[in-house]
Amino acid sequence: MRREWELEELIECWTLDEEELALLANKSGATRLGFGLMLKFFELEARFPRREDVSRAAVEFMAGQVKVDAALFASYDWSGRTIEYHRAQVRKFHGFSEPTVGDEDRLADWLAADICPMEMSRDRLRSALLARCREVRIEPPKTTRIERSWARRRRCSSGSSPRRPWGACQPSRSAS
């Protein structure tokens, strides 16, 4: 996510519409600000942010919209039941679902079959994975979950180590 924003870009990307504002109606303080930022960040990136992913400019712009002091963003709780509920609301609003084990397996298979033969850069693999998740409307799984899925579904060829599942891998042939 970008760190620097021009005012016109903030207006275009971070302005809440009426439907989005309605989701904030029962929220106040840090919760209101954090939820608004999470909602727009997900719209832009199709993934949830970490605290450090959200630029100061976006925080200040959003704070003005939701009429909350920007300093309250520091007290938004990034773990626990509240943020899990917020994430569920954001996914529902944007028409996404949480990834299942089956989704993770399909993503690992897709990476192995369609992307890895052409692309070896970890950053470009991640970008392809994020684009695919957006396309199929699922929240991107954590990298470690994809790697576990990959490990379940693949055995690495001689040039790759098990700790680098993004390398060249071939389908495993299990005897089950």
N, C-alpha and C positions, 0 to 999 in steps of 0.2 A: 504494500500500500504506500502511496506517495506520502511524503512528509510535508512538502510545500504546496500550497494551494493559493490561487488567485481568487479574489472575491467572486467573480463570475462563476468559477468552477465550484466553489463552495455552494453557491446558490443553486446551481444546476444539479449537483450530486448529493447535497446534504439537506436540502429543504424537504420537510415532512409535508405530505399532502393531507387532506381531510381524513381519509381513511386511516392513515398512519397515526395522526394526532388522536383519533378516537381510541387507539390501542393504549395511549399514554394517559387517558382520562383518569384512571384510578391509581396512578403512580405519582409519587412526589419525591422531591429532593434528589439524592444520588441515584435512586432507583429509576426515576423519570429520565434523568440525563443518560445514564448508562444504557437503559433500554432503547432510547431513541438512537443513540450511537450504534448499538448492536444491530438494530433494525436496518439502518442505512448502510452500515458496513457490509452486512450480509447481502444486501441488494447489489452492492458494487462488486464484491469479491466472491460471492456464493460460498462463503465460509465464515466461521465466527472469529472475531478478533481476540488477540491477547491484549492485555492492557497497553503494552508498548506498541501495538500496531496502530493505535488511534492517534492521529496527529493532534498537536495542541490547537492548530487552527480549526480543525473539525470540532474539537471539544468546545472551544469558545463560540463557534458559530451555532452549534446545537444548543448550548446553554442559553444563548439569546432567544432562540425559538421557543424553548420549553420553559423559559423564565425561571432558570435555576442557576445559582452561582457555579461557574466553571470549576472552581476549586473543589466542589463536591465530587467530581469525577474520581478523585483520589480515594474516596471512601466507598465507591461502588464495590460490592462484594462479588468477586470473581470465582467463588466456589460456594457450593451449598444448594439448597432447595430452590432459592429464589432465582438464581441464574439458570438452573435447569428448567424451571417453569418459563422463564423469559426465552430461552432457546426454543422450547416447544412452541411458544406463541409465534416466534419469528419464523420457524420452519413452516408452521401452518399458514401463516400469512403469505409466505412466498411460494407455497405449494411444494415444499421439499419434505423428505422423510429422513429419519435417522438411518444410517447404514446398518443392514443386517449382516450376519456372517455370510449369507449367500451373496449379498451385494459385494462384500469384500472379496470373496472368491472369484466372482465374475470380473471385478476390476483387476485382480491379479492376473487372471487368464487373459483379459484384454491387453494388459500391459505386455505380457509375455508374447502374445501372438501378433499384435498389431504395432506395438510401439518399440519394444526392446530391439527387434531386428534392425530398426532404422536409427535408433537414438540411444546413446549411452550416457549423456550428460544428466546427472541427478536433478539439476534444476529444471531442465527441459522435460524430464520424465514427470516431475512434480507438476509442472504447468499443464502437461497433457492430462494428467490425472484429475487436476482441478477442473479443467475444461470438460472432461468426460462426466464428472459428477454433476456439473451444472446442466449438461445436456440431458442426463437421465434423472435430474431433480432429486438427487440424494446429497445429504450433507457429506462432505469429504471425511472419510475415516482418518483417524490419526495415523501418521506414517508408520508407527510401530504396529498398528493393527493390520495394515496392508502387508507389512513385512512378515508378520506372523502368518497371514493368509498365504502369502507367497511361499513361505517355508513349508506350510502344510501341503501345498499343491505342486511344488517344484523341487527338483534336486538340481543343484548348481553344477554346471559343467566344469571341467578341470581348470579353467582359467578364473573361476570365481570362488570366493570364500563364502561360507554360510553367513558371515556377518555383513556381506554386501549383496543382498538379494536383488539389487537393481542391476546387477551385472548380467552377462549373457547366461540365461538359464534355459533348460529344456524341460518339457513336461515329465513328471515322475511317472513311472509305471509301477503302480502298487499291485501287489498280488491279492488284494482283497476282493 
